[in-house]
Amino acid sequence: MKLSSYLSENLIVPNLKGDTFEELVSNLIDEIGKTNKQVKLESAHMKKAVFKREAEASTYLGSGVAIPHARLEYFDDIVVAIGFPEKSIKMKTITNTEEDLKMIVLVLADVLKNKNILKIMSGISRMSIKQKDVLDQIINCKCASKTLHILDEMKIEIDHNITAEDLFTQTPCAVKVTNTLEDIAKRIIMEQVAGIPVVDDNNNFLGEITERELISFGMPKHTTGLSDLSFLTIGEPFEDYLVNEKTTTIKDIYRTENIVTIDREASLMEISYLFMNRGVTRIYVVENNKYMGIILRSDIIKKILHI
């Protein structure tokens, strides 16, 4: 079933009132309650569930879009509503910068409908990345009928099986072989990641650069083949690294072996199997050698087990 099939004009609010994100979401739930008796009856409990989920991790996707949601044990249904804030409010991104919130896609669903929630999130996320002009049309028009028409043409399916396309993100952004050691170290610290994909100028996937390669570069070369360094009494690691970090690129040190890649159609079962049996924490999504995104092992927890 398509996302547009879950929507109607009365579930799209062009000028949603509220001075905070919480007020906007609360008012959107109240709008749903005007035509949905169960939502009206259980609105207080639903608001509490949505805000509890939001407190655990922000549902702001970026590009002005947030998808607050809740899985409800007693709610044998799925309701989707869209609201366009009347007033501008700021939302924090994953990089801790601020952006204007322009559209809220609220999802209330049965506890077992995590697949549907993920499909909605991934569909909107893909639209914001690959078809930003379409998303801008929706945001700029703030029109229920036109929004429905655009989403119907987009054909965002939410009942199909979960694949890599639903799970991958493009964070962290890929780097080039011309990036320096200092560039990579800063990215690893600021973005709190252990590894970053490496691509060429045409977005062809080359490999990854991780904490391990940076540490290895800083170690004295004569120590790499030793199994025990306790007998060493002189020498200090990272002297060469600190001298050369601003000028040395990752061209000769990024990793090309023991990297797991899949295509965007890979199933959740295959992805989970690879995480369990290959001992990796990152899987890269690559199509025709073009880099598409990354799936972290923690994404299985965040997006499937605890969405």
C-alpha positions as CSV (number, residue, x, y, z in Angstrom):
1,M,0.0,0.0,0.0
2,K,1.2,3.5,-0.8
3,L,1.8,6.2,1.8
4,S,-0.8,8.4,0.1
5,S,-3.4,5.7,0.8
6,Y,-3.1,6.4,4.5
7,L,-3.7,10.1,4.1
8,S,-6.7,12.3,3.4
9,E,-7.1,16.1,3.2
10,N,-8.4,16.3,6.7
11,L,-5.1,14.7,7.9
12,I,-3.0,17.4,6.3
13,V,-2.9,20.7,8.3
14,P,-1.6,23.7,6.2
15,N,-1.1,26.1,9.1
16,L,-0.3,24.1,12.2
17,K,-0.2,26.3,15.3
18,G,2.4,26.0,18.1
19,D,5.4,27.8,19.5
20,T,7.4,24.7,20.2
21,F,7.9,21.3,18.7
22,E,5.9,19.7,21.5
23,E,3.0,22.1,20.9
24,L,3.0,21.5,17.2
25,V,2.9,17.7,17.7
26,S,0.2,17.9,20.4
27,N,-2.0,20.1,18.2
28,L,-1.5,17.8,15.2
29,I,-2.7,14.8,17.4
30,D,-5.7,17.0,18.4
31,E,-6.5,17.6,14.7
32,I,-6.5,13.9,14.0
33,G,-8.8,13.4,17.0
34,K,-11.4,15.5,15.3
35,T,-12.1,12.7,12.8
36,N,-10.7,9.7,14.6
37,K,-12.6,8.7,17.8
38,Q,-9.9,6.4,19.1
39,V,-7.2,9.0,18.8
40,K,-9.5,11.6,20.5
41,L,-10.2,9.2,23.3
42,E,-6.5,8.2,23.8
43,S,-4.9,11.5,22.8
44,A,-3.2,12.1,26.2
45,H,-1.6,8.6,26.2
46,M,-0.5,9.0,22.5
47,K,1.1,12.4,23.2
48,K,3.0,10.9,26.1
49,A,4.2,8.0,23.9
50,V,5.3,10.3,21.1
51,F,7.2,12.6,23.5
52,K,8.8,9.7,25.3
53,R,10.2,8.4,21.9
54,E,11.3,11.9,21.0
55,A,13.2,12.2,24.3
56,E,15.2,9.1,23.5
57,A,16.3,10.3,20.1
58,S,15.3,13.2,17.9
59,T,13.1,12.3,14.9
60,Y,14.2,15.3,12.9
61,L,15.6,14.0,9.6
62,G,17.0,17.2,8.2
63,S,15.8,19.3,5.2
64,G,13.1,20.8,7.4
65,V,11.3,17.5,8.1
66,A,10.6,15.7,11.3
67,I,8.8,12.3,11.7
68,P,7.6,12.0,15.3
69,H,6.0,8.6,15.9
70,A,4.9,6.1,18.5
71,R,4.1,2.4,18.6
72,L,1.1,1.7,20.7
73,E,0.2,-1.7,22.2
74,Y,-3.6,-1.2,22.1
75,F,-3.8,0.7,18.8
76,D,-4.5,-1.9,16.0
77,D,-4.2,0.7,13.2
78,I,-1.8,3.1,11.5
79,V,-2.5,6.8,11.2
80,V,-0.4,9.3,9.3
81,A,-0.9,13.0,9.4
82,I,1.1,15.9,8.0
83,G,1.4,19.4,9.5
84,F,3.1,22.6,8.2
85,P,4.0,24.9,11.1
86,E,2.5,28.3,10.9
87,K,5.5,29.8,12.8
88,S,9.1,29.0,12.2
89,I,10.9,27.0,15.0
90,K,14.4,25.6,15.1
91,M,15.4,22.0,15.2
92,K,18.9,20.6,16.0
93,T,20.5,18.4,13.3
94,I,22.8,15.4,14.0
95,T,25.8,17.7,13.5
96,N,24.3,20.0,16.3
97,T,23.5,22.9,13.9
98,E,20.0,24.4,13.7
99,E,17.5,24.3,10.8
100,D,13.9,25.6,10.4
101,L,11.2,23.0,10.9
102,K,9.0,23.1,7.8
103,M,7.0,19.8,7.8
104,I,5.9,17.3,10.4
105,V,4.9,13.8,9.4
106,L,3.3,12.2,12.4
107,V,2.8,8.4,12.6
108,L,0.8,6.5,15.2
109,A,0.9,2.8,14.7
110,D,0.4,-0.6,16.3
111,V,3.4,-1.9,18.2
112,L,4.1,-4.5,15.5
113,K,4.0,-2.0,12.6
114,N,7.6,-0.9,13.0
115,K,8.2,-1.9,9.3
116,N,5.6,0.5,8.2
117,I,7.0,3.4,10.3
118,L,10.5,2.6,8.9
119,K,9.2,2.6,5.3
120,I,7.5,6.0,5.8
121,M,10.7,7.4,7.3
122,S,12.9,6.0,4.6
123,G,10.6,7.1,1.8
124,I,10.5,10.7,3.1
125,S,14.2,10.7,3.7
126,R,15.0,9.5,0.2
127,M,12.7,12.2,-1.2
128,S,14.6,14.8,0.8
129,I,17.9,13.6,-0.5
130,K,17.2,12.5,-4.1
131,Q,14.1,14.7,-5.0
132,K,14.6,17.8,-3.0
133,D,12.7,19.8,-5.5
134,V,9.6,17.6,-5.0
135,L,9.9,18.0,-1.2
136,D,10.2,21.8,-1.7
137,Q,7.0,21.8,-3.8
138,I,5.1,20.2,-0.9
139,I,6.6,22.5,1.7
140,N,6.1,25.7,-0.3
141,C,2.5,25.0,-1.4
142,K,1.2,23.9,2.1
143,C,-1.9,22.6,0.2
144,A,-3.6,19.4,1.3
145,S,-4.9,18.4,-2.2
146,K,-1.6,19.1,-3.9
147,T,0.4,17.3,-1.2
148,L,-1.8,14.2,-1.7
149,H,-1.3,14.4,-5.4
150,I,2.5,14.7,-5.2
151,L,2.8,11.8,-2.7
152,D,0.5,9.7,-4.8
153,E,2.8,10.2,-7.8
154,M,5.8,9.4,-5.6
155,K,4.4,5.9,-5.0
156,I,6.1,5.5,-1.6
157,E,5.3,1.9,-0.7
158,I,5.1,1.1,3.1
159,D,4.0,-2.5,3.1
160,H,7.0,-4.2,1.4
161,N,9.8,-6.0,3.1
162,I,12.6,-3.9,4.6
163,T,15.7,-3.7,2.5
164,A,19.1,-1.9,2.7
165,E,17.5,1.1,0.9
166,D,15.3,1.7,4.0
167,L,18.2,1.4,6.4
168,F,21.2,3.2,5.0
169,T,22.1,6.8,5.6
170,Q,24.7,9.1,4.0
171,T,26.1,10.1,7.4
172,P,29.1,10.3,7.7
173,C,29.7,11.9,4.3
174,A,32.3,10.2,2.2
175,V,35.9,11.5,2.0
176,K,38.4,11.6,-0.9
177,V,41.9,10.2,-1.0
178,T,43.2,13.8,-1.0
179,N,41.8,14.4,2.5
180,T,44.6,14.7,5.2
181,L,45.1,12.8,8.4
182,E,44.0,15.9,10.3
183,D,40.8,16.1,8.2
184,I,39.9,12.5,9.1
185,A,40.8,12.8,12.8
186,K,38.6,15.9,13.2
187,R,35.7,14.1,11.4
188,I,36.0,11.1,13.6
189,I,36.0,13.2,16.8
190,M,33.3,15.7,15.8
191,E,30.9,13.1,14.3
192,Q,31.7,10.4,16.8
193,V,32.2,7.7,14.1
194,A,34.8,4.9,13.9
195,G,35.1,4.7,10.1
196,I,34.4,6.9,7.1
197,P,33.8,5.7,3.4
198,V,36.3,6.8,0.8
199,V,35.2,7.6,-2.8
200,D,36.8,9.1,-5.9
201,D,35.7,12.2,-7.8
202,N,32.9,10.2,-9.6
203,N,31.5,8.7,-6.3
204,N,33.0,5.3,-7.0
205,F,33.5,3.4,-3.8
206,L,37.2,2.9,-2.9
207,G,37.2,1.7,0.7
208,E,37.2,3.2,4.2
209,I,39.4,5.1,6.5
210,T,39.1,4.2,10.2
211,E,40.6,4.9,13.6
212,R,42.9,1.9,13.1
213,E,44.6,3.3,10.1
214,L,45.3,6.6,11.9
215,I,46.8,4.9,14.9
216,S,48.8,2.5,12.7
217,F,50.3,5.5,10.8
218,G,51.4,7.0,14.1
219,M,53.2,3.8,15.3
220,P,56.9,3.4,14.6
221,K,57.3,1.2,11.5
222,H,59.6,-1.3,13.2
223,T,56.9,-2.2,15.8
224,T,54.2,-3.4,13.4
225,G,55.6,-7.0,13.2
226,L,56.2,-7.4,16.9
227,S,53.8,-9.3,19.2
228,D,55.2,-7.8,22.4
229,L,56.5,-4.3,23.0
230,S,57.1,-4.5,26.7
231,F,60.9,-4.7,26.2
232,L,61.0,-1.4,24.4
233,T,62.3,1.4,26.7
234,I,62.8,4.3,24.2
235,G,60.8,5.8,21.5
236,E,57.4,7.6,21.5
237,P,54.5,6.8,19.2
238,F,52.8,9.5,17.0
239,E,55.8,11.8,16.6
240,D,55.7,11.4,12.8
241,Y,51.9,11.7,12.8
242,L,51.9,15.0,14.7
243,V,54.5,16.4,12.4
244,N,52.8,15.4,9.2
245,E,49.1,15.3,9.9
246,K,48.3,18.6,8.1
247,T,50.0,17.5,4.9
248,T,49.9,13.8,4.6
249,T,46.8,12.5,2.7
250,I,45.0,9.2,3.3
251,K,45.9,8.0,-0.3
252,D,48.3,5.3,0.8
253,I,46.7,4.2,4.1
254,Y,42.9,3.9,3.6
255,R,41.6,0.3,3.8
256,T,40.4,-1.7,0.8
257,E,40.2,-5.2,2.2
258,N,37.8,-7.0,4.6
259,I,35.1,-4.5,3.8
260,V,31.5,-5.7,3.5
261,T,29.4,-4.2,0.7
262,I,25.8,-4.9,-0.4
263,D,23.4,-3.5,-3.0
264,R,20.3,-1.5,-2.0
265,E,17.9,-4.5,-2.5
266,A,19.7,-6.6,0.2
267,S,17.1,-7.9,2.7
268,L,17.1,-7.3,6.4
269,M,17.8,-11.0,6.9
270,E,21.0,-10.8,4.8
271,I,22.1,-7.6,6.5
272,S,21.6,-9.0,10.0
273,Y,23.4,-12.2,9.0
274,L,26.4,-10.3,7.8
275,F,26.6,-8.3,11.0
276,M,26.5,-11.4,13.1
277,N,28.8,-13.6,11.0
278,R,31.4,-11.2,9.6
279,G,32.1,-9.4,12.8
280,V,31.8,-5.9,11.3
281,T,30.0,-2.8,12.6
282,R,29.6,-1.1,9.2
283,I,28.2,-2.3,5.9
284,Y,28.4,-0.1,2.8
285,V,25.7,0.1,0.2
286,V,27.2,0.1,-3.2
287,E,25.4,-0.1,-6.6
288,N,27.3,-0.5,-9.8
289,N,30.4,0.5,-7.8
290,K,28.7,3.9,-6.9
291,Y,28.6,4.6,-3.2
292,M,25.0,5.0,-1.9
293,G,25.3,5.0,1.9
294,I,26.2,3.2,5.1
295,I,24.4,0.9,7.5
296,L,25.7,0.7,11.1
297,R,25.2,-2.3,13.3
298,S,23.5,0.0,15.8
299,D,21.0,0.9,13.1
300,I,19.4,-2.5,13.5
301,I,18.7,-1.6,17.1
302,K,17.6,2.0,16.4
303,K,15.5,1.4,13.3
304,I,14.1,-2.1,13.8
305,L,14.2,-3.2,17.4
306,H,13.6,0.2,18.9
307,I,12.2,2.5,16.2
